[in-house]
């Protein structure tokens, strides 16, 4: 299976459990890895046989900058589900969302949630 990785996307969102997170917001970093067959795109040089990474960016932006989630686990899962719903040629998706500045009085480089999802035989989204 081939991979396409859209890495280092940055968006501003208002996600979190605490009221100040929902009011002030912060930047989120998103990486999306798509597993799919890219052979035909590689042979034909035709965008119709791959996923347009600008569309992946737009999808992630709409979700991260949209209505808030309490947990980045839920935010990450929603992105993964939407990718699989929107792109039938994607067999599996890995989504990483990093919250670089959680509102805690401790110093660290942030929190990252990584979820891997795929379709089952009936087309439902399941953990990979």
KOLDO-399028 format. One line per field, with one value per residue: x, y negated, z of N, C-alpha, C, CB in turn; residue in three letters; residue number from 1. Coordinates in nm, 4 decimals. Atoms other than C-alpha are relative to their C-alpha. Glycine has a CB too. Example, Ala and Ser with C-alpha at 12.3 -4.5 7.8 and 13.67 -1.06 7.14 Angstrom:
# residues 2
n.x: 0.0890  -0.0820 $
n.y: 0.1190  0.1190 $
n.z: 0.0000  -0.0060 $
ca.x: 1.2300  1.3670 $
ca.y: 0.4500  0.1060 $
ca.z: 0.7800  0.7140 $
c.x: 0.0900  -0.0770 $
c.y: -0.1200  -0.1090 $
c.z: 0.0000  0.0730 $
cb.x: -0.0992  0.0414 $
cb.y: -0.0027  -0.0462 $
cb.z: 0.1246  -0.1415 $
aa: ala  ser $
i: 1  2 $
//
This chain:
# residues 128
n.x: 0.0850  -0.0762  0.0315  -0.0098  -0.0023  0.0191  -0.0580  -0.0275  0.1086  0.0229  0.1317  0.0361  0.1269  0.0468  0.0342  -0.0495  0.0937  0.0057  0.0626  -0.0983  -0.0411  0.1073  0.0055  -0.1248  -0.0459  -0.1434  -0.0380  -0.0080  -0.0778  0.0651  -0.0642  0.0902  -0.0635  0.1006  -0.0468  0.0810  -0.0756  -0.0365  -0.0665  0.0569  -0.0390  -0.1430  -0.0189  0.0712  -0.0191  0.1364  0.0538  0.1225  -0.0311  -0.0591  0.0737  -0.0538  -0.0365  0.0626  0.1317  -0.0241  -0.0252  0.1272  0.0837  -0.0534  0.0214  0.1419  0.0298  -0.0738  0.0451  0.1448  0.0505  -0.1010  0.0083  -0.0626  -0.1216  -0.0663  0.0296  0.1220  -0.0373  -0.0815  0.0879  0.0916  -0.0776  -0.0239  0.1267  0.0373  -0.0888  0.0444  0.1300  -0.0135  -0.0927  0.0146  -0.1248  -0.0856  0.0279  -0.0315  -0.0473  -0.0560  0.0100  -0.0667  0.0316  -0.0820  0.0400  -0.1330  -0.0009  0.1115  0.0043  -0.0441  -0.1150  -0.1179  -0.0683  -0.0290  0.0152  0.1357  0.0625  0.0385  0.0837  -0.0102  0.1000  -0.0075  0.1314  0.0177  0.1356  0.0183  0.0579  0.1296  -0.0211  0.0010  -0.1303  -0.0412  -0.1425  -0.0885 $
n.y: 0.1177  0.1245  0.1031  0.1440  0.0665  0.1448  0.0227  0.1342  0.0975  0.0787  0.0633  0.0585  -0.0555  0.0327  -0.1291  -0.0242  -0.0214  0.1191  0.1156  0.0909  -0.0578  0.0282  0.1454  0.0526  -0.0826  -0.0150  -0.0649  -0.1462  -0.0540  -0.1211  -0.0829  -0.1039  -0.0992  -0.0743  -0.1238  -0.0273  -0.0428  0.1168  -0.0469  0.0607  0.1416  0.0051  -0.0347  0.0884  0.1409  0.0531  0.0297  -0.0765  -0.1311  0.0182  0.0929  0.1355  0.0351  0.1281  -0.0344  -0.0545  0.1186  0.0712  -0.0814  0.0136  0.1393  0.0167  -0.0682  0.0592  0.1375  -0.0049  -0.0125  -0.0592  -0.1289  0.0041  -0.0810  -0.0111  -0.1343  0.0109  0.0797  -0.0859  -0.1034  0.0593  0.0213  -0.1314  -0.0487  0.0822  -0.0348  -0.1275  0.0223  0.0850  -0.0534  -0.1457  -0.0656  -0.0097  -0.1241  0.0195  0.1354  0.0300  0.1436  0.0476  0.1377  0.0465  0.1199  0.0343  0.0767  -0.0283  0.1004  -0.0549  0.0696  -0.0843  0.0329  -0.1091  0.0402  -0.0185  -0.1314  -0.0475  -0.1197  -0.0644  -0.1044  -0.0683  -0.0542  -0.0602  -0.0480  -0.1448  -0.0572  0.0642  0.1419  0.0780  0.0419  -0.0746  0.0164  -0.0799 $
n.z: 0.0000  0.0113  -0.0993  0.0227  -0.1293  -0.0011  -0.1320  -0.0490  0.0188  -0.1220  -0.0034  -0.1288  -0.0454  -0.1349  -0.0588  -0.1342  -0.1090  -0.0843  0.0659  0.0601  0.1286  0.0952  0.0210  0.0557  0.1110  0.0216  0.1248  0.0018  0.1114  0.0498  0.1019  0.0493  0.0869  0.0754  0.0636  0.1183  0.1168  0.0811  0.1213  0.1216  0.0004  0.0317  0.1408  0.0934  -0.0352  0.0063  -0.1326  -0.0220  -0.0553  -0.1320  -0.0848  0.0073  -0.1373  -0.0354  -0.0545  -0.1343  -0.0824  -0.0179  -0.0874  -0.1359  -0.0416  -0.0319  -0.1260  -0.1125  -0.0210  -0.0163  -0.1375  -0.0879  -0.0678  -0.1319  -0.0002  0.1303  0.0486  0.0814  0.1169  0.0857  0.0534  0.0980  0.1231  0.0617  0.0562  0.1160  0.1118  0.0567  0.0645  0.1192  0.1001  0.0013  0.0395  -0.1186  -0.0726  -0.1413  -0.0281  -0.1313  -0.0263  -0.1208  -0.0372  -0.1121  -0.0732  -0.0503  -0.1248  -0.0895  -0.1070  -0.1271  -0.0561  0.0147  0.1247  0.0918  0.1402  0.0472  -0.0027  0.1328  0.0097  0.1306  0.0220  0.1291  0.0330  0.1319  0.0236  -0.0064  0.1220  0.0240  0.0248  -0.1241  -0.0502  -0.1192  -0.0288  0.0872 $
ca.x: 0.0000  0.1256  0.1283  0.0538  0.1423  0.0123  0.2240  0.2556  -0.0853  -0.1603  -0.5030  -0.6558  -0.9285  -1.1213  -1.1185  -1.0856  -1.2546  -1.1797  -1.3803  -1.0645  -0.9690  -1.3057  -1.2740  -0.9067  -0.8347  -0.4915  -0.3033  -0.3293  -0.0925  -0.2344  -0.0639  -0.2654  -0.1297  -0.3367  -0.2856  -0.4059  -0.2975  -0.1101  0.0156  -0.2258  -0.1547  0.2188  0.1848  -0.0576  0.0393  -0.3365  -0.4854  -0.8063  -0.6255  -0.5107  -0.6344  -0.5856  -0.3892  -0.5339  -0.8737  -0.7336  -0.6047  -0.9449  -1.1254  -0.8960  -0.9219  -1.3023  -1.3085  -1.0357  -1.1630  -1.5265  -1.7387  -1.5278  -1.4678  -1.3885  -1.1219  -0.8557  -0.9287  -1.2766  -1.1365  -0.8816  -1.1425  -1.3779  -1.1063  -1.0234  -1.3884  -1.4496  -1.1432  -1.2659  -1.6192  -1.4996  -1.2347  -1.3292  -0.9863  -0.8281  -0.8059  -0.6615  -0.5916  -0.3678  -0.4395  -0.2171  -0.3402  -0.1028  -0.2169  0.1102  0.0015  -0.2436  -0.3582  -0.1606  0.0961  0.3642  0.6176  0.6212  0.6021  0.2334  0.0027  -0.0419  -0.3221  -0.2739  -0.5627  -0.5506  -0.8762  -0.9801  -1.2972  -1.4305  -1.5877  -1.9211  -1.7647  -1.7820  -1.4937  -1.3031  -0.9688  -0.6828 $
ca.y: 0.0000  -0.3475  -0.6518  -1.0196  -1.2395  -1.5919  -1.7214  -2.0314  -2.1873  -2.4644  -2.5882  -2.7978  -2.6341  -2.6633  -2.3053  -2.1970  -2.1120  -2.4439  -2.7621  -2.9651  -2.7229  -2.7766  -3.1535  -3.2156  -2.9261  -2.8219  -2.6831  -2.3123  -2.1119  -1.8363  -1.5580  -1.3216  -1.0038  -0.8342  -0.4720  -0.4002  -0.2659  -0.5418  -0.3286  -0.4669  -0.8276  -0.7583  -0.6073  -0.8606  -1.1859  -1.2463  -1.4110  -1.2100  -0.8979  -1.0369  -1.2548  -1.6280  -1.7289  -2.0817  -1.9211  -1.7293  -2.0601  -2.2244  -1.9347  -1.9499  -2.3302  -2.3202  -2.0742  -2.2282  -2.5826  -2.4725  -2.3974  -2.3055  -1.9582  -1.9044  -1.6426  -1.6344  -1.2619  -1.3484  -1.6137  -1.3674  -1.0944  -1.3271  -1.4235  -1.0555  -0.9625  -1.2507  -1.1618  -0.8046  -0.9234  -1.1745  -0.9655  -0.6088  -0.5388  -0.5877  -0.2482  -0.3670  -0.7029  -0.8090  -1.1496  -1.3266  -1.6375  -1.8270  -2.0768  -2.2603  -2.4668  -2.2861  -2.5141  -2.3487  -2.4983  -2.2588  -2.2890  -2.0448  -2.0497  -1.9735  -1.6772  -1.4731  -1.2272  -0.9812  -0.7709  -0.5148  -0.4214  -0.2040  -0.0673  0.2765  0.5082  0.3262  -0.0175  -0.1221  -0.3135  -0.1020  -0.1226  -0.0008 $
ca.z: 0.0000  -0.0894  0.1399  0.0997  0.3965  0.4462  0.7335  0.9451  0.8808  1.1301  1.2276  1.5043  1.7097  2.0355  2.1615  2.5212  2.8458  3.0159  2.9424  2.8757  2.5966  2.4306  2.4693  2.3830  2.1489  2.0271  1.7334  1.6473  1.4287  1.2092  1.0130  0.7947  0.6391  0.3690  0.2650  -0.0864  -0.4222  -0.6065  -0.8949  -1.1545  -1.0535  -1.0732  -1.4208  -1.5711  -1.3949  -1.3573  -1.0475  -1.0946  -0.9717  -0.6386  -0.3532  -0.3928  -0.0837  -0.1021  -0.0392  0.2591  0.3970  0.3438  0.5147  0.8200  0.8339  0.8299  1.1192  1.3374  1.2858  1.3228  1.6297  1.9324  2.0709  2.4384  2.3647  2.0954  2.0777  1.9458  1.7116  1.5734  1.5315  1.3470  1.0988  1.0381  0.9835  0.7444  0.5351  0.4941  0.4129  0.1538  -0.0246  -0.1115  -0.2609  0.0845  0.2565  0.5856  0.7458  1.0330  1.1847  1.4364  1.6146  1.8408  2.0985  2.1619  2.4623  2.6899  2.9738  3.2504  3.4822  3.3580  3.0795  2.7894  2.4107  2.3896  2.3598  2.0418  1.9747  1.6891  1.5591  1.2809  1.1078  0.8143  0.6598  0.7442  0.4851  0.5254  0.4740  0.8396  0.9975  1.2506  1.4330  1.2136 $
c.x: 0.0896  -0.0480  0.0053  -0.0061  -0.0141  0.0372  0.0113  -0.1081  -0.0250  -0.1315  -0.0242  -0.1372  -0.0255  -0.0419  0.0552  -0.1119  -0.0219  -0.0574  0.1003  0.0512  -0.1026  -0.0096  0.1237  0.0472  0.1512  0.0243  0.0058  0.0798  -0.0616  0.0867  -0.0997  0.0770  -0.1091  0.0645  -0.0964  0.0915  0.0251  0.0637  -0.0533  0.0352  0.1467  0.0252  -0.0592  0.0249  -0.1332  -0.0562  -0.1259  0.0250  0.0729  -0.0930  0.0706  0.0320  -0.0506  -0.1392  0.0117  0.0242  -0.1305  -0.0925  0.0458  -0.0247  -0.1445  -0.0331  0.0692  -0.0496  -0.1515  -0.0412  0.0977  -0.0359  0.0625  0.1359  0.0658  -0.0124  -0.1226  0.0268  0.0766  -0.0854  -0.0950  0.0718  0.0196  -0.1265  -0.0387  0.0887  -0.0479  -0.1358  0.0166  0.0811  -0.0016  0.1283  0.0991  -0.0429  0.0185  0.0530  0.0575  -0.0030  0.0691  -0.0400  0.0820  -0.0574  0.1276  0.0019  -0.1227  0.0050  0.0342  0.1223  0.1212  0.0603  0.0302  -0.0348  -0.1388  -0.0456  -0.0406  -0.0852  0.0129  -0.1032  0.0170  -0.1349  0.0012  -0.1466  -0.0050  -0.0669  -0.1345  0.0119  -0.0039  0.1423  0.0305  0.1468  0.0838  0.0949 $
c.y: -0.1241  -0.1004  -0.1384  -0.0634  -0.1503  -0.0420  -0.1485  -0.1030  -0.0698  -0.0744  -0.0564  0.0518  -0.0299  0.1259  0.0109  0.0133  -0.1290  -0.1197  -0.0941  0.0530  -0.0322  -0.1486  -0.0515  0.0769  0.0122  0.0690  0.1517  0.0409  0.1334  0.0647  0.1076  0.0891  0.0858  0.1236  0.0329  0.0458  -0.1217  0.0388  -0.0691  -0.1488  -0.0147  0.0270  -0.1028  -0.1483  -0.0750  -0.0137  0.0805  0.1356  -0.0082  -0.0888  -0.1343  -0.0463  -0.1369  0.0237  0.0594  -0.1150  -0.0723  0.0762  -0.0147  -0.1402  -0.0228  0.0615  -0.0676  -0.1409  -0.0095  0.0098  0.0764  0.1397  -0.0176  0.0696  0.0012  0.1422  -0.0025  -0.0788  0.0857  0.1078  -0.0525  -0.0254  0.1331  0.0534  -0.0756  0.0302  0.1288  -0.0120  -0.0705  0.0650  0.1527  0.0715  0.0128  0.1238  -0.0147  -0.1409  -0.0042  -0.1512  -0.0286  -0.1451  -0.0338  -0.1295  -0.0473  -0.0700  0.0302  -0.0933  0.0578  -0.0762  0.0936  -0.0311  0.1274  -0.0458  0.0232  0.1436  0.0357  0.1244  0.0518  0.1116  0.0570  0.0670  0.0584  0.0386  0.1507  0.0473  -0.0630  -0.1505  -0.0873  -0.0347  0.0743  -0.0303  0.0920  0.0836 $
c.z: 0.0000  0.1045  -0.0615  0.1386  -0.0192  0.1419  0.0332  -0.0263  0.1332  -0.0114  0.1394  0.0396  0.1462  0.0756  0.1412  0.1006  0.0790  -0.0754  -0.0667  -0.1340  -0.1080  -0.0318  -0.0733  -0.1227  -0.0036  -0.1330  0.0207  -0.1222  -0.0406  -0.1073  -0.0395  -0.0960  -0.0627  -0.0609  -0.1130  -0.1119  -0.0893  -0.1333  -0.1253  -0.0097  -0.0389  -0.1481  -0.0961  0.0235  -0.0022  0.1414  0.0312  0.0660  0.1341  0.0819  -0.0075  0.1426  0.0417  0.0586  0.1402  0.0974  0.0301  0.0952  0.1453  0.0547  0.0433  0.1355  0.1177  0.0300  0.0171  0.1461  0.0892  0.0504  0.1376  -0.0025  -0.1371  -0.0544  -0.0920  -0.1277  -0.1008  -0.0657  -0.1054  -0.1326  -0.0725  -0.0668  -0.1256  -0.1204  -0.0653  -0.0693  -0.1343  -0.1119  0.0028  -0.0404  0.1165  0.0789  0.1506  0.0176  0.1414  0.0154  0.1320  0.0221  0.1236  0.0540  0.0697  0.1357  0.0854  0.1207  0.1372  0.0464  0.0047  -0.1365  -0.0787  -0.1404  -0.0566  0.0116  -0.1422  0.0146  -0.1422  -0.0063  -0.1396  -0.0243  -0.1405  -0.0143  0.0207  -0.1290  -0.0360  -0.0228  0.1237  0.0421  0.1296  0.0294  -0.0882  0.0825 $
cb.x: -0.0967  -0.0133  0.0963  -0.1158  0.1296  -0.1503  0.1367  0.1241  -0.1315  0.1162  -0.1120  0.0012  -0.0030  -0.1173  0.0533  0.0924  0.0503  0.1388  -0.0810  0.1177  0.0185  -0.1328  -0.0143  0.1080  -0.0495  0.0653  0.1367  -0.1424  0.1514  -0.1408  0.1351  -0.1255  0.1023  -0.0641  0.0093  -0.0819  -0.0756  0.0952  -0.0165  -0.1534  -0.0252  0.0770  -0.0611  -0.1468  0.1001  -0.0913  -0.0300  -0.0710  0.0834  0.1435  -0.0097  -0.1012  0.1491  -0.0089  -0.0719  0.1214  0.0988  -0.0696  0.0042  0.1505  0.0363  -0.0873  0.0421  0.1509  0.0437  -0.0567  -0.1363  0.0226  0.0718  -0.0913  -0.0311  0.1487  -0.0233  -0.1131  0.0849  0.1133  -0.0783  -0.0596  0.1378  0.0501  -0.1115  0.0088  0.1470  -0.0072  -0.0917  0.0643  0.1436  -0.1113  0.0648  -0.0093  0.0892  0.1033  -0.1152  0.1465  -0.1492  0.1554  -0.1542  0.1475  -0.1202  0.0678  0.0067  0.0025  -0.1372  0.0303  -0.0328  -0.0353  0.1300  -0.0784  0.0987  -0.0116  -0.1231  0.1245  -0.1507  0.1442  -0.1437  0.1179  -0.1085  0.0938  -0.0477  -0.0849  -0.0170  -0.0924  -0.1009  -0.0715  0.0043  -0.0221  0.0287  0.0799 $
cb.y: 0.0002  -0.0596  0.0081  -0.0547  0.0332  -0.0435  0.0649  -0.0472  0.0694  -0.0994  0.1009  -0.1559  0.1490  -0.0991  0.1144  -0.1099  0.1111  -0.0336  -0.0777  -0.0214  0.1531  0.0498  -0.0722  0.0024  -0.0564  0.0792  -0.0539  0.0657  0.0169  -0.0321  0.0629  -0.0617  0.0884  -0.0886  0.1191  -0.1253  0.1124  -0.0889  0.1502  0.0178  -0.0640  0.1012  0.1344  0.0262  -0.0666  0.0917  -0.1479  0.0205  0.0781  -0.0621  0.0516  -0.0980  0.0048  -0.0930  0.0988  0.0985  -0.0953  -0.0206  0.1483  0.0315  -0.0964  0.0633  0.1466  -0.0029  -0.0871  0.1169  0.0704  -0.0899  0.1139  0.0654  0.1427  -0.0400  0.0964  -0.0670  -0.1220  0.0643  0.0627  -0.1317  -0.0653  0.1005  -0.0115  -0.1492  0.0152  0.1060  -0.0824  -0.1309  -0.0527  0.0395  -0.0773  -0.1305  0.1109  0.1055  -0.1042  0.0574  -0.0479  0.0145  -0.0195  -0.0196  0.0280  -0.0862  -0.1495  0.1476  -0.0635  0.1510  -0.0537  0.1533  -0.0782  0.1292  0.0731  -0.0454  0.0029  0.0289  -0.0300  0.0551  -0.0550  0.1050  -0.1085  0.1246  -0.0373  0.0405  0.1500  0.0259  -0.0481  0.0776  -0.1535  0.1536  0.0282  -0.0906 $
cb.z: 0.1229  -0.1423  0.1182  -0.0966  0.0764  -0.0399  0.0082  -0.0589  -0.0528  0.0251  -0.0392  -0.0060  -0.0228  -0.0067  -0.0866  0.0415  0.0923  0.0528  0.1006  0.0958  0.0121  0.0543  0.1341  0.1050  -0.1305  0.1153  -0.0507  -0.0010  0.0384  -0.0559  0.0519  -0.0696  0.0794  -0.1103  0.1036  -0.0430  -0.0779  0.0776  -0.0133  -0.0020  0.1385  0.0854  -0.0274  0.0088  -0.0965  -0.0867  0.0116  -0.1310  -0.0982  -0.0097  0.1481  -0.0705  0.0160  -0.1241  -0.0927  -0.0002  -0.0702  -0.1361  -0.0434  0.0019  -0.1142  -0.1092  -0.0078  -0.0300  -0.1164  -0.0768  0.0003  0.1173  -0.0820  0.1048  0.0440  0.0112  0.1185  0.0805  0.0423  0.0808  0.1107  0.0543  0.0319  0.1053  0.1028  0.0351  0.0482  0.1094  0.0916  0.0382  0.0246  -0.0939  -0.1139  0.0889  -0.0512  0.0508  -0.0162  0.0162  0.0030  -0.0110  0.0263  -0.0428  0.1041  -0.0985  -0.0300  0.0454  0.0052  -0.0116  0.1412  0.0145  0.0281  0.0381  -0.0836  -0.1418  0.0965  -0.0877  0.0372  -0.0255  0.0195  -0.0036  0.0120  -0.0197  -0.1422  0.1249  0.0163  0.1168  -0.0949  0.1126  0.0222  -0.0193  0.1485  -0.0951 $
aa: unk  unk  unk  unk  unk  unk  unk  unk  unk  unk  unk  unk  unk  unk  unk  unk  unk  unk  unk  unk  unk  unk  unk  unk  unk  unk  unk  unk  unk  unk  unk  unk  unk  unk  unk  unk  unk  unk  unk  unk  unk  unk  unk  unk  unk  unk  unk  unk  unk  unk  unk  unk  unk  unk  unk  unk  unk  unk  unk  unk  unk  unk  unk  unk  unk  unk  unk  unk  unk  unk  unk  unk  unk  unk  unk  unk  unk  unk  unk  unk  unk  unk  unk  unk  unk  unk  unk  unk  unk  unk  unk  unk  unk  unk  unk  unk  unk  unk  unk  unk  unk  unk  unk  unk  unk  unk  unk  unk  unk  unk  unk  unk  unk  unk  unk  unk  unk  unk  unk  unk  unk  unk  unk  unk  unk  unk  unk  unk $
i: 1  2  3  4  5  6  7  8  9  10  11  12  13  14  15  16  17  18  19  20  21  22  23  24  25  26  27  28  29  30  31  32  33  34  35  36  37  38  39  40  41  42  43  44  45  46  47  48  49  50  51  52  53  54  55  56  57  58  59  60  61  62  63  64  65  66  67  68  69  70  71  72  73  74  75  76  77  78  79  80  81  82  83  84  85  86  87  88  89  90  91  92  93  94  95  96  97  98  99  100  101  102  103  104  105  106  107  108  109  110  111  112  113  114  115  116  117  118  119  120  121  122  123  124  125  126  127  128 $
//
